[in-house]
Amino acid sequence: MKLHSLSISGIVTINLHALNNEGSEGNTMMTRMVEIVDASGKNHTVNAVSGDMFKHIQAEHLFMEAKETNSNNNLPLCEACKTFDANRICADETFTKKTFKNGSVDSEILSEAIKKCIIDDAEGILITSEIGGKGRSISRKSAIEFGWLVGCPDNTRTESYFHAKYVPEGRGKGSGAGENLGQNIFHRPASSGQYAVVVNVDLYKVGRNDITLTYVEGVDRQARIKALLKSVMNTFIKPTGAHRNTQHPHILDFSGVVTKSTTTLPAPVLSGLNPNYRDEIRRIAESLNTTASNTPISVTPFDGLAAFTEVIAGIINQVQPYGD
């Protein structure tokens, strides 16, 4: 099964989490809130987890997968990504000193980056350097896109809870500015509700040079695609983030649809904020299939995290690189 793209649309139910926060005011931590418009045009302020947070979660799972299975070197990591450095290959001197030189062209530099590291290949990167006093930047587009996890207005709530640091010698005096001594009181948020999920994975981009639009030789694209999909699956099994040490998220349910495309027709995605998103996606897929042969778009519904895992695991076991 050669897939061009894959999308996930759904609703995940999470209780008592604090995965994404904006900072604090005094002794009160502030959670992330966003303004949205529902299907009827009404405005709402709801809790949300940023796509940046979930992209980081997914990238960390991809990093762990590459570290675990890197014995045969089909999921290589650059020196910086071996330590999960946020600067990625730009912090890898073995790459920058060897690759960036007078006379080197952007497409060659990009091919070397793709060949050298699965994370820089799949997650996207802006490669920058100074050559002969002249700035240079080469962009690598991400193969995966996460939207915000947006709370459904009628089914999502955020509360703030009182906490105090336990001091065995007694209450004592609270800490002053810049200190963390004595008994401190603070207020921490916890959010519960149903969150709309939108994810798109352009599998055809894995291993492809954005400049030449050709696939880089020496890249095990099938191994990378399988690892990428596995990291997406693991993102919803274990969404890491803030305050998990005492506010491990209670994941109750994940339901929705996975759409797949075997051609350049896009795998349709629609927000679960639309109460009819499943039917809409099905109808979009049917319409797209009338414009092509061999029904390239397929829609697979799932109800529950176990069912989602089964769907993605089935794809992982069958997927082959598009374009090979």
C-alpha positions as CSV (number, residue, x, y, z in Angstrom):
1,M,0.0,0.0,0.0
2,K,1.8,3.1,-1.3
3,L,0.4,6.1,0.6
4,H,0.8,9.7,-0.5
5,S,-0.8,11.3,2.6
6,L,-2.7,10.4,5.7
7,S,-4.9,12.6,8.0
8,I,-6.5,12.2,11.4
9,S,-9.6,14.0,12.5
10,G,-11.2,13.2,15.9
11,I,-12.2,14.0,19.4
12,V,-9.9,13.0,22.3
13,T,-11.3,13.1,25.9
14,I,-8.8,14.1,28.5
15,N,-9.4,14.8,32.2
16,L,-7.3,16.8,34.8
17,H,-4.4,17.7,32.6
18,A,-2.1,20.7,32.4
19,L,-0.1,19.9,29.3
20,N,0.2,23.5,28.0
21,N,0.5,26.7,30.1
22,E,1.3,30.3,29.4
23,G,3.3,31.2,32.6
24,S,2.3,32.5,36.0
25,E,1.0,35.6,37.6
26,G,2.1,35.8,41.3
27,N,1.5,32.4,42.7
28,T,-1.1,31.4,40.1
29,M,-0.2,29.4,37.0
30,M,-2.2,30.4,33.9
31,T,-3.3,27.8,31.4
32,R,-3.6,28.2,27.6
33,M,-6.9,29.7,26.5
34,V,-7.9,30.5,22.9
35,E,-10.7,32.2,21.1
36,I,-12.7,30.1,18.6
37,V,-15.9,30.3,16.5
38,D,-18.2,27.3,16.5
39,A,-20.2,25.9,13.5
40,S,-23.0,28.3,14.2
41,G,-20.7,31.4,14.2
42,K,-20.8,31.9,18.0
43,N,-17.5,32.9,19.8
44,H,-16.1,30.9,22.7
45,T,-13.1,31.1,24.9
46,V,-11.8,27.5,25.5
47,N,-8.8,25.6,26.8
48,A,-6.4,24.3,24.2
49,V,-3.1,22.5,23.8
50,S,-0.9,24.1,21.1
51,G,0.2,22.2,18.0
52,D,3.8,23.2,18.9
53,M,3.4,21.1,22.1
54,F,2.0,18.0,20.3
55,K,4.7,18.4,17.5
56,H,7.3,18.3,20.2
57,I,5.7,15.2,21.8
58,Q,5.7,13.5,18.4
59,A,9.3,14.4,17.6
60,E,10.4,13.1,21.0
61,H,8.7,9.7,20.3
62,L,10.4,9.7,16.8
63,F,13.7,10.4,18.5
64,M,13.2,7.5,21.0
65,E,12.3,5.2,18.1
66,A,15.4,6.1,16.2
67,K,17.6,5.7,19.2
68,E,16.1,2.3,20.0
69,T,16.3,0.8,16.4
70,N,19.5,2.6,15.2
71,S,21.7,-0.5,15.3
72,N,21.3,-1.0,11.6
73,N,21.5,2.7,10.9
74,N,18.3,2.9,8.8
75,L,17.0,5.7,11.1
76,P,20.1,7.9,11.4
77,L,20.4,10.9,13.7
78,C,22.7,13.8,13.3
79,E,25.1,14.5,16.3
80,A,22.8,17.3,17.7
81,C,19.6,15.2,17.4
82,K,21.3,12.3,19.2
83,T,20.9,14.6,22.3
84,F,17.6,16.0,21.1
85,D,19.1,19.4,20.7
86,A,16.4,21.9,19.6
87,N,18.8,23.4,17.1
88,R,19.0,20.1,15.3
89,I,21.5,19.7,12.5
90,C,22.5,23.4,12.7
91,A,24.3,22.5,16.0
92,D,26.1,19.5,14.4
93,E,29.6,20.8,13.6
94,T,30.5,17.6,11.7
95,F,27.8,18.6,9.3
96,T,28.2,22.3,9.1
97,K,32.0,22.3,8.7
98,K,31.9,19.6,6.1
99,T,28.9,20.7,4.1
100,F,28.9,24.5,4.2
101,K,31.7,25.7,2.1
102,N,32.2,28.1,-0.8
103,G,30.8,26.7,-4.0
104,S,28.3,24.3,-2.3
105,V,24.8,24.6,-3.7
106,D,21.6,24.6,-1.5
107,S,20.2,21.3,-3.0
108,E,23.4,19.4,-2.2
109,I,23.4,20.7,1.4
110,L,19.7,19.8,1.8
111,S,20.3,16.3,0.5
112,E,23.1,15.7,3.0
113,A,20.9,16.9,5.8
114,I,18.1,14.5,4.8
115,K,20.5,11.6,4.4
116,K,22.1,12.3,7.8
117,C,19.1,12.6,10.1
118,I,15.5,11.3,10.2
119,I,14.3,14.1,12.5
120,D,15.6,16.9,10.2
121,D,14.0,15.0,7.3
122,A,10.6,14.4,8.8
123,E,10.1,17.3,11.2
124,G,11.4,20.2,9.1
125,I,14.4,22.5,9.7
126,L,15.8,25.9,8.7
127,I,19.5,25.3,8.0
128,T,21.4,28.6,8.5
129,S,25.1,29.4,8.2
130,E,27.6,32.2,7.4
131,I,29.7,31.6,4.3
132,G,32.3,34.2,3.4
133,G,30.5,36.7,5.5
134,K,27.3,36.1,3.7
135,G,24.2,34.8,5.4
136,R,22.6,31.7,4.0
137,S,19.4,29.8,4.9
138,I,17.9,26.6,3.5
139,S,14.4,25.5,4.5
140,R,13.2,22.0,4.9
141,K,9.4,21.6,5.1
142,S,7.9,19.3,7.7
143,A,6.2,16.1,6.6
144,I,3.8,16.3,9.5
145,E,1.4,19.0,10.6
146,F,-0.4,19.3,14.0
147,G,-3.3,21.7,14.6
148,W,-4.2,22.9,18.1
149,L,-6.0,20.5,20.4
150,V,-9.1,22.7,20.8
151,G,-11.6,22.2,23.6
152,C,-15.2,21.7,22.5
153,P,-17.0,24.6,24.1
154,D,-19.9,22.7,25.7
155,N,-17.7,19.9,27.0
156,T,-14.5,21.5,28.3
157,R,-13.8,23.1,31.6
158,T,-10.7,24.5,33.4
159,E,-10.4,25.0,37.2
160,S,-7.6,26.3,39.4
161,Y,-6.7,24.3,42.5
162,F,-4.9,25.3,45.7
163,H,-1.6,23.6,46.5
164,A,1.0,24.0,49.3
165,K,4.6,22.7,49.5
166,Y,4.9,20.3,52.3
167,V,7.6,21.3,54.9
168,P,8.2,18.6,57.6
169,E,9.6,21.1,60.1
170,G,6.5,23.1,60.2
171,R,4.9,25.9,58.1
172,G,7.6,28.4,58.7
173,K,7.9,31.5,56.5
174,G,7.0,31.6,52.8
175,S,9.7,32.3,50.3
176,G,10.4,35.7,49.0
177,A,11.3,36.7,45.5
178,G,13.9,34.5,43.9
179,E,13.7,31.9,46.6
180,N,12.1,28.5,47.0
181,L,12.3,28.1,50.8
182,G,9.7,27.4,53.5
183,Q,6.0,26.6,52.8
184,N,4.8,28.1,49.5
185,I,1.2,28.2,48.4
186,F,0.3,28.2,44.7
187,H,-2.7,27.7,42.4
188,R,-2.4,25.2,39.6
189,P,-4.9,24.7,36.7
190,A,-6.4,21.4,35.6
191,S,-8.5,21.1,32.5
192,S,-10.9,18.4,31.5
193,G,-13.0,17.9,28.4
194,Q,-13.3,16.8,24.8
195,Y,-10.7,18.2,22.4
196,A,-10.8,18.4,18.6
197,V,-7.8,16.9,16.9
198,V,-6.5,17.5,13.3
199,V,-3.3,16.0,12.0
200,N,-1.9,15.7,8.5
201,V,1.0,13.5,7.4
202,D,2.5,14.0,4.0
203,L,4.3,10.6,3.7
204,Y,5.5,11.4,0.1
205,K,7.8,14.2,1.6
206,V,9.9,11.7,3.6
207,G,13.3,11.5,2.0
208,R,12.5,14.0,-0.8
209,N,14.6,17.0,-1.6
210,D,12.4,20.2,-1.5
211,I,14.6,21.9,-4.1
212,T,15.2,19.2,-6.7
213,L,11.9,17.4,-5.9
214,T,13.7,14.1,-6.2
215,Y,14.2,11.4,-3.5
216,V,17.7,11.3,-1.9
217,E,19.6,8.1,-2.6
218,G,20.7,6.0,0.3
219,V,17.6,6.8,2.4
220,D,15.6,3.9,3.8
221,R,12.2,5.7,3.2
222,Q,10.1,2.7,4.3
223,A,11.8,2.5,7.6
224,R,11.5,6.2,8.1
225,I,7.8,6.3,7.2
226,K,7.0,3.4,9.5
227,A,8.9,5.1,12.4
228,L,7.1,8.4,11.7
229,L,3.6,6.8,11.8
230,K,4.6,4.9,15.0
231,S,5.6,8.2,16.6
232,V,2.2,9.7,15.7
233,M,0.4,6.7,17.2
234,N,2.6,6.9,20.4
235,T,1.8,10.7,20.7
236,F,-1.8,9.9,21.6
237,I,-0.9,6.8,23.7
238,K,1.4,9.0,25.8
239,P,1.1,12.7,25.4
240,T,4.0,14.2,27.3
241,G,4.0,17.8,28.5
242,A,3.9,20.0,31.6
243,H,3.1,18.7,35.1
244,R,2.8,15.1,34.3
245,N,4.6,14.2,37.5
246,T,1.4,15.0,39.5
247,Q,-1.2,15.6,36.7
248,H,-0.8,12.6,34.4
249,P,-3.6,13.1,31.9
250,H,-6.6,10.8,32.3
251,I,-7.3,9.8,28.7
252,L,-10.8,8.3,28.5
253,D,-11.5,8.1,24.8
254,F,-10.3,8.9,21.3
255,S,-12.7,8.6,18.4
256,G,-12.7,9.9,14.9
257,V,-11.6,8.9,11.4
258,V,-8.3,8.2,9.6
259,T,-8.2,9.1,5.9
260,K,-5.6,7.8,3.5
261,S,-4.8,8.8,-0.1
262,T,-2.8,6.8,-2.6
263,T,-2.5,9.7,-5.0
264,T,-1.9,13.4,-5.0
265,L,-5.5,13.9,-4.0
266,P,-5.3,15.1,-0.4
267,A,-6.5,12.9,2.5
268,P,-9.4,15.0,3.8
269,V,-9.3,16.4,7.3
270,L,-12.1,18.3,9.2
271,S,-12.3,19.5,12.7
272,G,-14.3,17.7,15.3
273,L,-15.6,21.1,16.3
274,N,-18.1,20.4,13.5
275,P,-20.6,17.9,15.0
276,N,-21.1,16.4,11.6
277,Y,-17.4,16.0,10.8
278,R,-17.4,12.3,10.2
279,D,-20.2,12.4,7.7
280,E,-18.7,15.5,6.0
281,I,-15.3,13.7,5.6
282,R,-17.0,10.6,4.2
283,R,-18.9,12.7,1.6
284,I,-15.7,14.6,0.7
285,A,-13.9,11.3,0.1
286,E,-16.7,10.0,-2.0
287,S,-16.7,13.1,-4.1
288,L,-12.9,13.0,-4.6
289,N,-13.1,9.3,-5.6
290,T,-15.4,10.2,-8.4
291,T,-12.7,12.3,-10.0
292,A,-10.1,9.6,-10.1
293,S,-9.8,5.9,-10.8
294,N,-9.2,3.0,-8.3
295,T,-10.8,5.0,-5.4
296,P,-7.6,6.5,-4.0
297,I,-9.3,8.0,-0.9
298,S,-10.3,5.6,2.0
299,V,-11.9,6.5,5.3
300,T,-11.6,4.4,8.4
301,P,-13.6,5.3,11.5
302,F,-12.4,4.4,15.0
303,D,-14.0,4.5,18.4
304,G,-11.6,4.3,21.3
305,L,-7.9,4.5,21.7
306,A,-7.5,0.8,21.2
307,A,-9.3,1.0,17.8
308,F,-7.1,4.0,16.8
309,T,-4.0,2.0,17.7
310,E,-5.2,-1.0,15.6
311,V,-5.9,1.3,12.6
312,I,-2.4,2.9,12.7
313,A,-0.6,-0.3,13.4
314,G,-2.3,-1.9,10.4
315,I,-1.1,0.9,8.2
316,I,2.4,0.7,9.6
317,N,2.5,-3.0,8.8
318,Q,1.4,-2.5,5.2
319,V,2.7,0.9,4.1
320,Q,5.2,1.3,1.3
321,P,6.9,4.5,0.1
322,Y,5.0,6.5,-2.5
323,G,7.1,7.4,-5.5
324,D,9.5,4.4,-5.3
